[in-house]
Amino acid sequence: MSVKEASLKSLNYVFFDFEWPQYNLSIEEFNKILEISETLPNKAKIIITIASRSKNFDVSNETGKSTVNKLLDIILSYVDRSGLNIVAGNPAYLSETEKSKNASKTLTLLGEYIASRINTKLDVFIGTEKILKTAVKLAARFNFKPFLLFSNSIEAETRYISKTIGNIEKACYVPFSTILSEDDLIKKTWRYVLRRKYAKDASISANINLKELEKHFRQGNAEKLPSETKRAFMKIIREFVVYENGNELKQSLNRLINQGITTIVGLPLSGSISEITTLVSWKNCSKPDTAK
């Protein structure tokens, strides 16, 4: 999804995730996208994700601090069009040295450093995966927006946030598809799903052999899974991915809004314009100021 497509379709945000180093935006690329965004009729905010454990953004060293300063200088030049999403960093995308760093400590240092340099007008989201309490503390101190992942624990997490810091904006990352086949959905999401402890535990409880399952997936043979295994694994996938037709997708997103989520960050897994259009259609029919 391009910035232009998102803007023309009235989305409020375009997020760039932190993943494999070769796919991450450079600061120069981010700056170029912001320049382009100024020429578009509707101003979707461009949000860049940075990981506190990454050597590039670890503010406990001068290199990381210098990179963060350079990034903040650009963002503060485009306050109305940009923002930050700060996360500890998923181990799948970190080096061994980076993985060994304390997630809570590095996220706290990064959050405090960013807060010392910005004003309250800037959108700062903060990832909660595996460090919910730390993220909520920082959100309370600096008015950051907790950013949750869609999962079977989303309702409990939103309740915890509301109980701890009251009424605060909360975002939720929602991978979804309305058009992929089950085989294609599995191919797209199995690594993402199996990084979750619940998914591994649930697979074992369903008598799924994880080694054999991953072997099938790595060989690209999802369609050769026994029907019972596929059915059980699809049930687990649905705990982390919304896989519905258009109307059912909208109902699922409405449930998240009713649970206190204020910003849906949807990932159309097919990458198709039709799935983006479905997301935008839901947003345009939602209550004002409840879905972005």
C-alpha positions as CSV (number, residue, x, y, z in Angstrom):
1,M,0.0,0.0,0.0
2,S,1.5,3.3,-1.1
3,V,1.2,6.6,0.8
4,K,-0.7,8.0,-2.1
5,E,-3.2,5.1,-2.1
6,A,-3.7,5.4,1.7
7,S,-4.2,9.2,1.5
8,L,-6.6,9.1,-1.4
9,K,-8.6,6.5,0.4
10,S,-8.9,8.6,3.6
11,L,-6.9,6.6,6.0
12,N,-5.4,8.6,8.9
13,Y,-2.1,6.7,9.3
14,V,0.4,4.7,7.3
15,F,2.7,2.7,9.6
16,F,6.1,1.4,8.6
17,D,7.0,-1.6,10.8
18,F,10.4,-2.6,12.2
19,E,11.4,-5.9,10.7
20,W,14.4,-7.4,8.8
21,P,17.1,-4.7,8.4
22,Q,17.1,-5.0,4.6
23,Y,13.4,-4.1,4.6
24,N,13.4,-1.2,7.1
25,L,13.1,2.4,6.0
26,S,16.2,4.4,6.1
27,I,15.9,7.9,7.6
28,E,16.5,9.3,4.2
29,E,13.7,7.2,2.7
30,F,11.4,8.3,5.5
31,N,12.2,11.9,4.8
32,K,11.5,11.5,1.1
33,I,8.1,9.9,1.9
34,L,7.2,12.9,4.1
35,E,8.2,15.2,1.2
36,I,5.9,13.3,-1.1
37,S,3.1,13.3,1.4
38,E,3.0,17.1,1.3
39,T,1.8,16.9,-2.3
40,L,-1.2,14.7,-1.6
41,P,-4.7,16.0,-1.0
42,N,-5.4,14.0,2.1
43,K,-2.8,14.0,4.8
44,A,-2.3,10.5,6.2
45,K,0.3,10.7,9.0
46,I,3.4,8.6,8.2
47,I,4.5,6.6,11.3
48,I,7.9,5.1,11.5
49,T,8.6,2.2,13.9
50,I,12.0,2.1,15.8
51,A,13.2,-0.6,18.2
52,S,14.9,0.3,21.5
53,R,17.1,-2.8,21.4
54,S,18.3,-2.2,17.9
55,K,21.9,-0.8,17.9
56,N,20.6,2.0,15.6
57,F,18.2,3.3,18.2
58,D,19.7,2.3,21.5
59,V,20.1,5.7,23.2
60,S,22.5,4.3,25.8
61,N,25.2,4.7,23.2
62,E,26.2,7.7,21.2
63,T,25.5,6.1,17.8
64,G,22.0,5.3,18.7
65,K,21.4,8.7,20.3
66,S,22.7,10.4,17.2
67,T,20.4,8.4,14.9
68,V,17.4,9.1,17.1
69,N,18.3,12.8,17.1
70,K,18.5,12.9,13.3
71,L,15.1,11.1,13.0
72,L,13.5,13.4,15.5
73,D,14.8,16.5,13.7
74,I,13.0,15.3,10.6
75,I,9.8,14.3,12.4
76,L,9.6,17.6,14.3
77,S,9.8,19.4,10.9
78,Y,6.6,17.4,9.9
79,V,4.7,17.3,13.1
80,D,1.3,17.3,11.3
81,R,2.3,14.6,8.9
82,S,4.5,12.2,10.9
83,G,4.9,10.3,14.1
84,L,6.7,7.5,15.9
85,N,6.0,4.0,17.0
86,I,8.5,2.8,19.6
87,V,8.9,-0.9,20.4
88,A,11.4,-3.1,22.2
89,G,11.9,-5.1,19.0
90,N,10.8,-8.6,18.2
91,P,13.7,-11.0,18.7
92,A,13.1,-12.5,15.3
93,Y,14.5,-9.3,13.8
94,L,17.3,-8.6,16.2
95,S,20.9,-9.8,16.3
96,E,22.1,-12.0,19.2
97,T,23.7,-9.0,20.9
98,E,20.5,-7.0,20.5
99,K,18.3,-9.8,21.8
100,S,20.4,-9.9,25.0
101,K,19.5,-6.3,25.9
102,N,16.8,-5.7,28.5
103,A,13.6,-4.9,26.7
104,S,12.0,-3.0,29.5
105,K,15.1,-0.9,30.3
106,T,15.9,0.0,26.7
107,L,12.3,1.0,25.9
108,T,12.1,3.1,29.1
109,L,15.4,4.9,28.1
110,L,14.2,5.5,24.6
111,G,10.7,6.7,25.7
112,E,12.2,9.1,28.2
113,Y,14.7,10.5,25.7
114,I,12.1,11.0,23.0
115,A,9.7,12.7,25.6
116,S,12.5,15.1,26.5
117,R,12.8,16.3,22.9
118,I,9.2,16.5,21.7
119,N,6.0,18.5,22.4
120,T,2.7,16.9,23.1
121,K,1.4,17.5,19.6
122,L,3.5,14.6,18.2
123,D,1.8,11.2,17.9
124,V,3.9,8.6,19.7
125,F,2.7,5.0,19.8
126,I,4.3,2.5,22.1
127,G,4.3,-1.2,21.6
128,T,3.0,-3.4,24.4
129,E,4.0,-6.9,23.2
130,K,5.5,-8.8,26.2
131,I,6.1,-5.5,28.1
132,L,2.6,-4.3,28.7
133,K,3.3,-2.9,32.2
134,T,6.4,-0.9,31.1
135,A,4.6,0.5,28.0
136,V,1.6,1.5,30.1
137,K,3.8,3.3,32.6
138,L,5.5,5.3,29.8
139,A,2.1,6.0,28.2
140,A,0.8,7.4,31.5
141,R,3.9,9.6,32.0
142,F,4.2,11.0,28.5
143,N,0.8,10.6,26.9
144,F,2.1,7.9,24.5
145,K,-0.5,5.7,22.8
146,P,-0.4,2.0,23.8
147,F,-0.2,-0.1,20.6
148,L,-1.5,-3.6,21.1
149,L,-1.5,-6.7,18.9
150,F,-4.7,-8.4,18.0
151,S,-4.8,-11.6,19.9
152,N,-6.9,-13.7,22.3
153,S,-5.8,-11.5,25.2
154,I,-6.7,-8.1,23.6
155,E,-9.8,-7.7,25.9
156,A,-7.8,-8.3,29.1
157,E,-5.1,-6.0,27.9
158,T,-7.4,-3.1,27.1
159,R,-9.1,-3.6,30.5
160,Y,-5.7,-3.4,32.3
161,I,-4.8,-0.2,30.4
162,S,-8.2,1.4,31.2
163,K,-8.0,0.4,34.9
164,T,-4.3,1.6,35.2
165,I,-4.5,4.9,33.4
166,G,-8.1,5.6,32.5
167,N,-9.3,6.9,29.2
168,I,-6.4,7.0,26.8
169,E,-6.1,6.4,23.1
170,K,-5.2,2.9,22.2
171,A,-4.2,1.4,18.9
172,C,-4.4,-2.2,17.8
173,Y,-2.5,-3.9,15.0
174,V,-4.9,-6.2,13.1
175,P,-3.6,-8.5,10.3
176,F,-6.7,-9.4,8.2
177,S,-7.9,-10.9,5.0
178,T,-11.2,-11.1,3.3
179,I,-10.1,-12.9,0.1
180,L,-7.1,-15.2,0.7
181,S,-7.6,-18.9,0.6
182,E,-6.8,-20.8,3.8
183,D,-3.6,-22.2,2.3
184,D,-2.4,-18.8,1.3
185,L,-3.3,-17.3,4.7
186,I,-1.3,-20.0,6.4
187,K,1.7,-19.4,4.2
188,K,1.5,-15.6,5.0
189,T,1.0,-15.9,8.7
190,W,2.4,-19.1,10.2
191,R,5.8,-17.6,11.3
192,Y,4.0,-14.6,12.9
193,V,1.5,-16.9,14.7
194,L,4.0,-19.4,15.9
195,R,6.1,-16.7,17.6
196,R,3.4,-16.5,20.2
197,K,3.6,-18.8,23.2
198,Y,-0.2,-19.3,23.2
199,A,-0.1,-20.5,19.6
200,K,2.6,-23.1,20.4
201,D,0.8,-24.3,23.6
202,A,-2.5,-24.5,21.7
203,S,-0.9,-26.5,18.9
204,I,0.5,-29.0,21.4
205,S,-2.9,-29.2,23.2
206,A,-4.5,-29.9,19.8
207,N,-2.0,-32.8,19.3
208,I,-0.2,-31.0,16.5
209,N,3.4,-32.0,16.0
210,L,5.2,-28.6,15.8
211,K,8.3,-29.9,14.1
212,E,6.3,-31.6,11.4
213,L,4.1,-28.6,11.1
214,E,7.0,-26.2,10.6
215,K,8.6,-28.7,8.2
216,H,5.5,-28.6,6.0
217,F,5.4,-24.8,6.1
218,R,9.1,-24.4,5.3
219,Q,8.7,-26.6,2.3
220,G,5.7,-24.6,1.1
221,N,3.4,-27.6,1.5
222,A,0.6,-26.1,3.6
223,E,-1.9,-27.6,1.2
224,K,-0.6,-31.1,2.0
225,L,-1.4,-30.8,5.7
226,P,-3.9,-33.4,7.0
227,S,-7.4,-31.8,7.0
228,E,-7.7,-32.2,10.8
229,T,-4.4,-30.5,11.4
230,K,-5.2,-27.7,9.1
231,R,-8.6,-27.2,10.7
232,A,-7.0,-27.1,14.2
233,F,-4.2,-24.7,13.1
234,M,-6.7,-22.4,11.3
235,K,-8.5,-22.1,14.6
236,I,-5.3,-21.0,16.3
237,I,-4.5,-18.5,13.5
238,R,-7.9,-16.8,14.0
239,E,-6.8,-15.9,17.5
240,F,-4.2,-13.5,15.9
241,V,-5.6,-12.8,12.5
242,V,-9.1,-11.6,11.5
243,Y,-10.1,-13.9,8.6
244,E,-13.6,-13.0,7.6
245,N,-15.7,-11.7,4.7
246,G,-16.3,-8.0,4.4
247,N,-19.3,-7.7,6.8
248,E,-17.8,-10.0,9.4
249,L,-14.5,-8.1,9.3
250,K,-16.4,-4.9,10.1
251,Q,-18.2,-6.6,13.0
252,S,-14.8,-7.8,14.4
253,L,-13.3,-4.3,14.1
254,N,-16.4,-2.9,15.8
255,R,-15.9,-5.3,18.7
256,L,-12.4,-3.9,19.2
257,I,-13.7,-0.4,19.2
258,N,-16.3,-1.4,21.8
259,Q,-13.5,-2.8,23.9
260,G,-11.8,0.6,24.0
261,I,-9.5,0.5,20.9
262,T,-9.5,3.9,19.2
263,T,-7.2,3.3,16.3
264,I,-7.2,0.2,14.1
265,V,-3.9,-0.4,12.3
266,G,-5.0,-2.9,9.7
267,L,-2.6,-5.0,7.6
268,P,-4.3,-6.3,4.4
269,L,-2.6,-9.6,4.1
270,S,-3.3,-10.0,0.4
271,G,-1.9,-6.6,-0.3
272,S,-4.9,-5.9,-2.6
273,I,-6.7,-2.6,-3.1
274,S,-10.0,-4.4,-2.4
275,E,-9.0,-5.2,1.2
276,I,-7.8,-1.6,1.7
277,T,-11.2,-0.5,0.4
278,T,-13.0,-2.7,2.8
279,L,-11.0,-1.3,5.7
280,V,-11.7,2.3,4.6
281,S,-15.4,1.5,4.1
282,W,-15.6,0.3,7.7
283,K,-13.7,3.4,8.9
284,N,-16.1,5.8,7.1
285,C,-19.1,4.1,8.6
286,S,-17.7,4.1,12.1
287,K,-18.5,6.5,14.9
288,P,-16.6,9.8,14.6
289,D,-13.2,9.9,16.4
290,T,-13.3,6.2,17.1
291,A,-11.5,4.7,14.2
292,K,-8.4,6.0,12.4
